[in-house]
Each structure stands twice: as structure tokens, then as C-alpha cells.
Amino acid sequence: MASLPALSLLKGLLRRVLRITVLDGRIFIGTFVGTDQPLNVLLVNAEEFRIGEGENPNGRFVGQVMIPWKVVVKAEAQSSRRNNRNGYQPSTDIGYL
């Protein structure tokens, strides 16, 4: 059973914009709407970005996406205050691989 602090953290992230980096280098930015028991992350209104030479820097709209937690390298929540240039603050509370 999930601990109450972990559950509270997840509830606090609902409807917040997350930036998820996965093993193959892609970055997904979207609104967090939930997770399941194995911690797969569900984002809506999501965009996918591929960083690298020859890639489209504008990304592409993917809509709704489910990201398996086992491929997540980094998860960041958009800050309500501007901590850095892009508005995201790394959150070890969300998790690193």
C-alpha cells in the first residue's frame, strides 16, 4: 500500500505540467492526469520533442500518452515561480532513474 506522503505528492501533481525525459532521449511535455499501479505516467495535451541534429525543434503534438515508468530517466514539474530560464524545476521528489 502506498504511503500517505507519496500519495499526497502524486495528488499534488494532478493537472500540473510535467516534462518527462525517457531513455531514448525524447522529452514529453503535458498535463499529468494520473498513474497506475506500476507507475506508468499518463499525460494529456502532450507534445513530444526529439533533441538532436536534424530533428524538428518545435516538436509534435501527440495528445494523450502513457509513458512506462521503467523508461523514465527524469521527471520535472513546471514551477509556479520562475526558478530558471525554462520554468521547470528538477524534482527529485518525482524521481530519477
NUDRENVEX-972073 format. One line per 8 residues: number of its first residue (from 0); their letters; for each residue x, y, z of C-alpha. Coordinates in nm, 4 decimals, padded with zeros to 6 digits, always signed. Example, Ala and Ser with C-alpha at 12.3 -4.5 7.8 and 13.67 -1.06 7.14 Angstrom:
0	as	+01.2300:-00.4500:+00.7800; +01.3670:-00.1060:+00.7140
end
This chain:
0	maslpals	+00.0000:+00.0000:+00.0000; +00.1289:+00.3451:-00.0911; +00.2498:+00.5654:+00.1885; +00.0445:+00.8750:+00.2566; +00.3265:+01.1228:+00.1726; +00.3808:+00.9581:-00.1673; +00.0082:+00.9608:-00.2399; -00.0143:+01.3262:-00.1358
8	llkgllrr	+00.2747:+01.4106:-00.3673; +00.1020:+01.2431:-00.6622; -00.2270:+01.4172:-00.5877; -00.0406:+01.7475:-00.5725; +00.0906:+01.6895:-00.9241; -00.2516:+01.6341:-01.0798; -00.3283:+01.8862:-01.3549; +00.0271:+02.0232:-01.3420
16	vlritvld	+00.2512:+02.0382:-01.6465; +00.5268:+01.7763:-01.6349; +00.8336:+01.7324:-01.8514; +00.9299:+01.3654:-01.8778; +01.2622:+01.2563:-02.0316; +01.2813:+00.8926:-02.1453; +01.5704:+00.6533:-02.2137; +01.5890:+00.7194:-02.5885
24	grifigtf	+01.6257:+01.0946:-02.5312; +01.2732:+01.2019:-02.6182; +01.1045:+01.4606:-02.3984; +00.7299:+01.4687:-02.3374; +00.5624:+01.7794:-02.2004; +00.1997:+01.7548:-02.0978; -00.0586:+01.7768:-01.8226; -00.0361:+01.4987:-01.5638
32	vgtdqpln	-00.3727:+01.3260:-01.5182; -00.2779:+01.0073:-01.3398; -00.0778:+00.6928:-01.2949; -00.1444:+00.3262:-01.2379; -00.0046:+00.0605:-01.0023; +00.3249:+00.0100:-01.1967; +00.3620:+00.3927:-01.2042; +00.3055:+00.4408:-01.5765
40	vllvnaee	+00.2585:+00.8150:-01.6270; -00.0467:+00.9452:-01.8150; -00.0193:+01.2875:-01.9809; -00.2794:+01.4726:-02.1877; -00.2329:+01.7613:-02.4303; +00.1212:+01.6317:-02.4651; +00.3947:+01.7248:-02.7075; +00.6971:+01.5128:-02.7980
48	frigegen	+01.0389:+01.6636:-02.8583; +01.3433:+01.4909:-03.0027; +01.6697:+01.6638:-02.9325; +01.9471:+01.6304:-03.1844; +02.0767:+01.7183:-03.5244; +01.8136:+01.7028:-03.7961; +01.5237:+01.6882:-03.5515; +01.2292:+01.9285:-03.5519
56	pngrfvgq	+01.2958:+02.1724:-03.2661; +00.9235:+02.2575:-03.2487; +00.8244:+01.9040:-03.1534; +00.4942:+01.7425:-03.2418; +00.1570:+01.7184:-03.0725; +00.0811:+01.3628:-02.9552; -00.2310:+01.4311:-02.7471; -00.2633:+01.1636:-02.4804
64	vmipwkvv	+00.0367:+00.9463:-02.3980; +00.1129:+00.6753:-02.1435; +00.4806:+00.6575:-02.0509; +00.6055:+00.3404:-01.8788; +00.7895:+00.4349:-01.5587; +01.0703:+00.1906:-01.6436; +01.1770:+00.4149:-01.9364; +01.1612:+00.7432:-01.7416
72	vkaeaqss	+01.5034:+00.8982:-01.6848; +01.3845:+01.2265:-01.5357; +01.0509:+01.3788:-01.4379; +01.0147:+01.7505:-01.3733; +00.7156:+01.9604:-01.2690; +00.6623:+02.3062:-01.4078; +00.7195:+02.5563:-01.1330; +00.4610:+02.8172:-01.0494
80	rrnnrngy	+00.7503:+03.0542:-00.9943; +01.0343:+03.1034:-01.2391; +01.3319:+02.9203:-01.0824; +01.5237:+02.9013:-01.4063; +01.5048:+03.0095:-01.7693; +01.2546:+02.7492:-01.8887; +01.0210:+02.7455:-01.5889; +01.0864:+02.3854:-01.4852
88	qpstdigy	+01.2498:+02.2781:-01.1668; +01.4088:+01.9346:-01.1409; +01.2249:+01.7414:-00.8772; +01.3938:+01.4536:-00.7047; +01.0593:+01.4085:-00.5269; +00.9108:+01.2949:-00.8580; +01.2058:+01.0756:-00.9311; +01.5154:+00.9933:-01.1211
96	l	+01.6117:+00.6547:-01.2586
end
